[in-house]
């Protein structure tokens, strides 16, 4: 049904405006860190995947192990980004 496809397309475009992993490395480090922080929070609070997505894709519901895996991955990235931000701050002194 075309109206559903339009809604889905708009939803994807809106989501990519907020966070696009294809462009993630072009974000300033502070923004990368903040986006990962938000991602971790949304995953831990079961806000992702979105409820509207789960209606159609019930198998996309994250298990406790998947939540742990994703948050560990994001926290690891954040640690590297934060270390890089500290190095940049020291170099600017």
C-alpha angles and dihedrals in degrees: 000000000000099000089057091050090051091049091048093047091051090047091053092046091049091049092050090053088060098040128359114176089195087066098030097109091055090060117099111261093250090055091046090053093047093048091052090048089053091046092053092049093049093048094047092048091049091243090128130095090038118247089238089057093048091056089069099027106040092166089063092075106119120240121219089258092051091049090051092047094050094045092047089051093049093045090051091052090047091053090054093046092048091050089051091049090052091050091050091049092051091048090052092056 
